[in-house]
Amino acid sequence: MTHKNKSKEAFEYMVESGKKGKKRVLLRERFINVSITEVDEDNQNDENIEFIEFDDLFRPPSGQVQTALTVVTKGIAGIGKSVLVQKLIYDWAIGAALTEYDLIFIFPFRELSLLSKEKKEITLPELVKQYYPHMESCKSMLANEAIRTLFVFDGLSDGELEVNFNKHVVCRDLSGAVTLGTILVNLIKRELLPSASIWITTRAGTKNIIPPQYVDRVTEIKGFQEQEREDYFRRRCEKQQLAEKIIQIVKKQRNLFFMCSVPAFCCILFSVLETVLKSTESKDEIPQTLTEVYSHFLVHLILFQEEKVEFVKEELQAELLCSKRGSIFSLGKLAFERSFNQGPQTVSFTETELKSHNIELPFVCGGLCKGNGEREKTSYSFVHLAVQEYFAALYVFLSFHNQKKNAIGKRFKLFEKCSYSQVCKEACESASKDGKGHQEFFLRFLCGLGTGKSQQFLKGLLEHGRNMKEKDDSKKIAKFLKKTLQANIPPEQTINILHCLNELSDTSALEEIKDAFKSGTFSSGSLSPAQCAALAFVLQMSEENYRELDLSLYKLPSIGIQRLLLIANYFTGIKLSGANIKDSGMKILTDVMKRRDCKLQNVKLDGNNLTHKSCEQLVGVLNDNHSIILLDLADNNLQDKGAILLCNALKAEQCSLQMLSLGGNKLTASCCKDLAEVLEQNKTLVELDLSNNRIGEEGLGQLSEALKNENCTLQKLGLNSIFAFEFGLMGTYEDASGAEKLCDILKSKNCTLQSLGLAKNSFTQKGCANLISSLTGNHILTELDLSSNNLHNEGITALCEILKGPDCKIKSLKMANTKLTSDCCETLASLFNTNQALTELDVSMNELGNNGVNVLFPSFKDSHCKLEKLGLSKTGLTDACSNDLKSTFETSQTLMYLDLSHNKFTDKSVQSFYDFISGCANLKTIRLEKNRFSANGCKTLEDLNKKNNDLQIVVLKA
């Protein structure tokens, strides 16, 4: 049998813990993809990450061509490192992955540690034959450089193998016998078999013992994304009805769902929920916290060992726990003492040590621990680091309740009134002082065991459980934790405390943060990194579906922005207007946008100092993520290079983007050819804003041909301020208006534009007249913005004639700052007697005065008038028209938005405003800022605002 066949046979099955104990299942039926990221070791914040496929681990990084790679894959305990190794080797054995390698050998570090105690020195071929006896001629095969070999060393952090890169024997000879640690060092340093590739897995957060210069790629397993979590439970359940019920429960408990990114936790949670749901319909029995899950897991294993596979009554459960009290306490003591000394790694112990502590071996082997090695050489370790920390916390908990001892530190003084909250307080302070971040699960369990529900469930372990005042301690713990949140603490500690409060079922701190976010309270000041971490945690854990993450309201430090960007995938929209995330922040956001569980559809990034480098990142997103429909990149520094990069992505058939804003990005005519190609090829883009760029007449000419093309489907185009003022200084101001090209577009039978923005282009009177003329016969355009052009009264007369036509579809007309006077108002008023389509009119910044507006008011009362939005800002209005304004709008059933800002109203008009605002049924917003109200006048209007939550009255003292 070949080595590949042997490997296929060895890795075809995986061991799975079930209700009836461990069983072998086909790997291909159980394996679910985990997210893997490429880590930039030079980035101190460890945020610049890129998601990669698991079978791309050994493809050379971009820009490199070497074939021999050393790859380090990190991951927290239980995240699926060993299963990933198994899957890749199995896929290699069946020819589905890593086909570039002829031989793959795997060596678990924990077993190598045991072997090193037995054999002080060994050659590499002997090591291979130790694990693969069928490889009799491995020495010659290893020596053959034409045979590509991959060595896999799984679990660097789990073993006790001495690996020293500073002091070691150089070994280049396959026949040289050295220590196992020396073999590993020489392989990594390419002294031995320099053509071989090496893959090492290790636990995240452990000390990096391999110098970075010897590592070609560092990756990290992030675990299951949301869809994969659901897939796991569906594959584990034989009955899909039960699977859907488990998924429903887990998704409702966000803290549990969050933990389900860890496959090992999914396994434990499944075994608990399967037993609970099949045994009772009582919601009280379903675990709600991490501590409750692991307590149920402990009881579940004991019931199985005692062959009580069905649910038992509370009294019998207590008796069974009581019978195991000694073993549980002693195993917890071993876990506590060793984990505190050895740091964040799974501790191991021998059978002799277990016996010396009076711990029953069947209890240990019944699902709590796994054996490593063979027969008398076997050592034992917990199946998951969290199980180890649960037992460590359980030991501290039982030491207090059963022996009145404080295992954490200080001894209780004689006659001192001791409390469990004091123990938890000391543990939190100790972890904070010593920087023991690895104790996060331990602290969560320690706090969670202080609740009455946990103590009632585990009362069989308590000698005096029925007499304890557990609820008082639970409240004291929560009080101390919430007080700690007010201090200046690191972000990681903030998150850990919030987790601890979750274990106590105290959500008050979370609700306060959530309410502050929803009400906008946070926007009043600058958020600290800890507050950003807390906000990120709360939003991530919330059961509510927030549609938009608006970070433009807050003053955020860069590290705070990074933390909040990482949770963007939970929202359908993100707004970062003026947040100044720069290209580095965009890298983080685009990595999130590439995730399979990303829900983002609307991305607003205007005013963030982005360059073409951000476009390079966005191209990959637009190619892979087909849910993004809106992308606002206005007021950045993308320039032509960035726009051209985006065009390449928009030309792709799979691109789903519908709205793109590139306004204010220093674009010129140089990018318009590519933009024109997008308009001719893209079938989804319906809105494009190119305002405030210098594309000029040349650029508009290139776009016009595309807009007249029958394949163009664009509906909304922003061309505000696209002609540079410098043209006027060169004497070509009149001729370079480009109005004729726009006329050709609007007259074209293929034109699909429904909205056209042409503000601030300084079109001449002649240019405006031509534009208006081109609207004759156009039955598609519904929105037109001609603001800040030279329209004049004559232009209004011609425009109104077209708007009165039966085929005209224009609903929104903006003519702010177009040199209109009161003389045009009679013509405008006549429009509303016949036109029922117009719902928005903006004539702000024109000298209409009271006389002109009073001419308009009667037409607004006409039954044909359907006006919803009216802009009269800076039109010279005074108190003299306030009563007419009141009588016009106090009974309006259509008006929703009215802008009267920057006029000359005083307190004499306040009562009129108060009356008509109260009577106007559908009014949502009225702008009155920059008038001449006193403080009392402003207060009167603001009081009205408070009475109606659906109404926004903007009134600020001038």
Salt bridges, closest charged atoms under 4 A:
GLU12 OE2 - LYS8 NZ 3.82
GLU12 OE2 - ARG28 NH1 3.81
GLU16 OE2 - ARG30 NE 2.52
GLU16 OE1 - ARG236 NE 3.36
GLU38 OE2 - ARG217 NE 2.95
GLU41 OE2 - LYS74 NZ 3.74
GLU53 OE2 - ARG596 NH1 3.97
ASP56 OD1 - ARG59 NH1 2.71
ASP91 OD2 - LYS87 NZ 2.72
GLU118 OE1 - LYS377 NZ 3.06
ASP158 OD1 - ARG110 NH2 3.72
ASP158 OD1 - ARG203 NH2 2.89
GLU160 OE1 - LYS117 NZ 3.82
GLU191 OE1 - ARG172 NE 2.90
ASP216 OD2 - ARG190 NH2 3.76
GLU220 OE1 - LYS222 NZ 3.82
GLU226 OE1 - LYS599 NZ 3.40
GLU228 OE2 - ARG596 NE 3.36
GLU230 OE1 - ARG234 NH2 3.25
GLU230 OE2 - LYS251 NZ 3.00
ASP231 OD1 - ARG234 NH1 3.90
GLU244 OE2 - ARG234 NE 2.76
GLU274 OE2 - LYS278 NZ 3.59
GLU281 OE1 - LYS245 NZ 3.42
GLU292 OE1 - LYS453 NZ 3.47
GLU306 OE2 - LYS324 NZ 3.49
GLU314 OE2 - LYS459 NZ 2.74
GLU351 OE2 - LYS355 NZ 3.37
GLU353 OE2 - ARG338 NH2 2.40
GLU360 OE1 - LYS324 NZ 3.10
ASP434 OD2 - LYS436 NZ 3.71
GLU440 OE1 - ARG444 NH2 3.13
GLU463 OE2 - ARG325 NH1 3.81
GLU492 OE2 - ARG563 NH2 2.44
ASP506 OD2 - LYS482 NZ 3.22
GLU511 OE2 - LYS514 NZ 3.36
GLU544 OE2 - LYS514 NZ 3.80
GLU544 OE1 - LYS518 NZ 3.43
GLU548 OE2 - LYS604 NZ 3.34
ASP591 OD2 - LYS587 NZ 2.80
ASP597 OD2 - ARG595 NH2 3.21
ASP674 OD2 - LYS651 NZ 3.52
GLU677 OE1 - LYS651 NZ 2.57
GLU697 OE2 - LYS741 NZ 3.31
GLU705 OE2 - LYS708 NZ 3.52
GLU726 OE1 - ARG694 NH1 2.87
GLU801 OE2 - LYS804 NZ 3.97
ASP807 OD2 - HIS779 NE2 3.62
ASP862 OD1 - HIS864 ND1 2.84
ASP915 OD2 - LYS886 NZ 3.30
GLU929 OE2 - ARG927 NH2 2.58
ASP943 OD2 - LYS939 NZ 3.24
